[in-house]
Amino acid sequence: MTEICLYAQVHQPFRLSRYRVFDIGTGRSYFDDEANARILRRVAEKCYQPANRLLAELIRQTDGRFKVALSLSGTVIEQMIAYAPEALASFQDLVATGGVELLGETYHHSLAGLADPIEFEAQVGRHRRLIERTFGQRPHVFRNTELIYWDDLAPLVARLGYRAILVEGADRVLAGRSADHVYAAAQAPQMRLLPRNYRLSDDVGFRFSERSWDGWPLTAPKYADWLAAGPGASRHLFLDYETFGEHQWEATGIFEFLRALPAACERRGLRFTHPSALARRAPVGELAFNRPTSWADQERDTTAWLGNRIQDAAHERLYRLGTTLRELGDEALLEDWRRLTTSDHVYYMCTKWFADGDVHQYFSPFSSPYDAYIAFMNVLEDLEQRAGVVVGG
């Protein structure tokens, strides 16, 4: 029987204010609390709460046969506590159904794995403790920020106690093999890799409401036919949770599609499962990721975050400062710094255009990548002054 692994990422960053050079040293807050509250409440109303209610209903209606996996960043949980506690309560109610597996990740949705193994381990541990405290569940499967993965990450994640990692099913990595199988990690054979079927995932996440797409309109029976037709033993469908109601508005029919999906899949002999269940399978082979791969853009690499000189400069200065702040041991400074490690900040500095440009512009609160860079570097300058250190760069 073919199994469906449906996973969604839940994340919101602490967005920066338009921090000017004249704000350095004034004590002004780095973060735009008004915008963060407004956006979080909007997304909670349009996506989190209705999607959570629907998923809980589907899990109960199917006596738990419908299963999903979620990963909530520490920053989105903090914002729900501050701005929309009813949304967090709805996630807790959903998890209480028993049909949801929660995954581990970096607390601040950061790129620490690429730059700072000590910080990476600290954020992963902090996120695990938050999930246990908030939901009473201990994650056993890991999802790195934006599915960024390369071979060297597997041994580190294995030492932290995880059994499997979600990865992007990039064509250059699969080299003609199917994403619809469980694989072993090249440098940690005991670690299982679950590659995302990006075509089937993006049919929902990106193309669902695209009327020029030859698959439109996408109905649950049609999609279930596609899921049943693949050659592998499992389908790994990984999405942003905001697909449901925020990126794909309710008027597109996305909730009706989701409501009908479990029954349509069951009629075709498909069964839903959790990532940890797939992690117990014997791998069909080994996957080697010789360089970092992600689920972003057409390149499926890290150029969405580290693809130009301003991004590289911001990233390098940020992590140099982090090493110094850890030595100082000032928790308030460290917490501000860790909020700056959220990958969204360098994503806003991306200068890609063409096919992926609209996506980058959609998510950025800044008028240009350069404006995002200036605000970020001004904040770093202020943070260095507060710490009494000179990092520069």
Secondary structure as GFF3:
##gff-version 3
##sequence-region A 1 393
A	DSSP	beta_strand	3	10	.	.	.	ID=ss1
A	DSSP	three_ten_helix	21	23	.	.	.	ID=ss2
A	DSSP	alpha_helix	33	43	.	.	.	ID=ss3
A	DSSP	pi_helix	44	48	.	.	.	ID=ss4
A	DSSP	alpha_helix	49	61	.	.	.	ID=ss5
A	DSSP	beta_strand	68	72	.	.	.	ID=ss6
A	DSSP	alpha_helix	74	83	.	.	.	ID=ss7
A	DSSP	alpha_helix	85	95	.	.	.	ID=ss8
A	DSSP	beta_strand	100	102	.	.	.	ID=ss9
A	DSSP	alpha_helix	112	115	.	.	.	ID=ss10
A	DSSP	alpha_helix	117	135	.	.	.	ID=ss11
A	DSSP	beta_strand	141	142	.	.	.	ID=ss12
A	DSSP	three_ten_helix	145	147	.	.	.	ID=ss13
A	DSSP	alpha_helix	153	159	.	.	.	ID=ss14
A	DSSP	beta_strand	164	168	.	.	.	ID=ss15
A	DSSP	alpha_helix	171	174	.	.	.	ID=ss16
A	DSSP	beta_strand	183	185	.	.	.	ID=ss17
A	DSSP	beta_strand	188	196	.	.	.	ID=ss18
A	DSSP	alpha_helix	198	205	.	.	.	ID=ss19
A	DSSP	alpha_helix	220	229	.	.	.	ID=ss20
A	DSSP	beta_strand	234	240	.	.	.	ID=ss21
A	DSSP	three_ten_helix	241	243	.	.	.	ID=ss22
A	DSSP	beta_strand	244	245	.	.	.	ID=ss23
A	DSSP	beta_strand	248	249	.	.	.	ID=ss24
A	DSSP	three_ten_helix	250	252	.	.	.	ID=ss25
A	DSSP	alpha_helix	254	267	.	.	.	ID=ss26
A	DSSP	beta_strand	271	273	.	.	.	ID=ss27
A	DSSP	alpha_helix	275	278	.	.	.	ID=ss28
A	DSSP	beta_strand	286	287	.	.	.	ID=ss29
A	DSSP	alpha_helix	309	328	.	.	.	ID=ss30
A	DSSP	alpha_helix	331	340	.	.	.	ID=ss31
A	DSSP	alpha_helix	344	347	.	.	.	ID=ss32
A	DSSP	alpha_helix	354	363	.	.	.	ID=ss33
A	DSSP	alpha_helix	369	387	.	.	.	ID=ss34
###
